[in-house]
Amino acid sequence: MEEAKIPLNACKKIFIERDYSQGLSVRFQTTFPTRLTGMISPDAWDNVITTLNSLFVEAERVCSSSVVETLLGCFTCYISRAFSKTIYERNLERIMTYIDEQNRDLFMPAGLFLSDPMERGLRMLEISILQTGASQGKIASSPSEGAAAPPPTIQVNSHSPNSANNSTEKTRASG
C-alpha cells in the first residue's frame, strides 16, 4: 500500500453556502449538491449537514454556564481564558472531531474531503474532490457502506496556527 500526498489547493472544490433563512446563526444549506451524485447518498449528506447544523446551534446556545463564563472573564480581565477553554471552544473541538470522523468514515472512502468550516470563517463548507478516490463511482450511504477497502489513513497538518491554506496537505493511502 503506497501513500500519496494530495494538496487540497489543487483539487476541485464544492462550496456549500450558509443558510441565512433562519437568521445569522451558523447554519449550512442542506440541499444535496448535484456534483456529489454517485459519490455519497443524499441521506448520508443530509445526516452530516443536519448534525453539523445542530452542533453549531448547541455551540452558540446561551445558557447559565456561558453567562457565568463571560462574567468571570470580565471580572478577571479575561485572564481566566488562559487557564481554561470556553464552552464555545470546546464545542468547536467537538465539531472538528465530528468532521474528522465523517472524513475518515464517509468522505475519504468516496474520494472527498470536508474541510474545517473555521478555515473559511464559517462562511461556507468546502468539499475537495480528491483525484485518487478509493471508491470512485461507488455510492457511500453510511460510514460502513461504499468502501471496498479499509478506510484510508489521514495525516492532518492543517489545524496548526502556522499552516497556510495553500500548503494544507492530507495523506491518504491508495491501494
C-alpha positions, 0 to 999 in steps of 0.5 A, a space after each residue: 500500500 503506497 501513500 500519496 500526498 494530495 494538496 487540497 489547493 489543487 483539487 476541485 472544490 464544492 462550496 456549500 453556502 450558509 443558510 441565512 433563512 433562519 437568521 445569522 446563526 451558523 447554519 449550512 444549506 442542506 440541499 444535496 449538491 448535484 456534483 456529489 451524485 454517485 459519490 455519497 447518498 443524499 441521506 448520508 449528506 443530509 445526516 452530516 449537514 443536519 448534525 453539523 447544523 445542530 452542533 453549531 446551534 448547541 455551540 452558540 446556545 446561551 445558557 447559565 454556564 456561558 453567562 457565568 463564563 463571560 462574567 468571570 472573564 470580565 471580572 478577571 480581565 479575561 485572564 481566566 481564558 488562559 487557564 481554561 477553554 470556553 464552552 464555545 471552544 470546546 464545542 468547536 473541538 467537538 465539531 472538528 472531531 465530528 468532521 474528522 470522523 465523517 472524513 475518515 468514515 464517509 468522505 475519504 472512502 468516496 474520494 472527498 474531503 470536508 474541510 474545517 468550516 473555521 478555515 473559511 470563517 464559517 462562511 461556507 463548507 468546502 468539499 475537495 474532490 480528491 483525484 485518487 478516490 478509493 471508491 470512485 463511482 461507488 455510492 457511500 450511504 453510511 460510514 460502513 457502506 461504499 468502501 471496498 477497502 479499509 478506510 484510508 489513513 489521514 495525516 492532518 497538518 492543517 489545524 496548526 496556527 502556522 499552516 497556510 491554506 495553500 500548503 494544507 496537505 492530507 495523506 491518504 493511502 491508495 491501494 
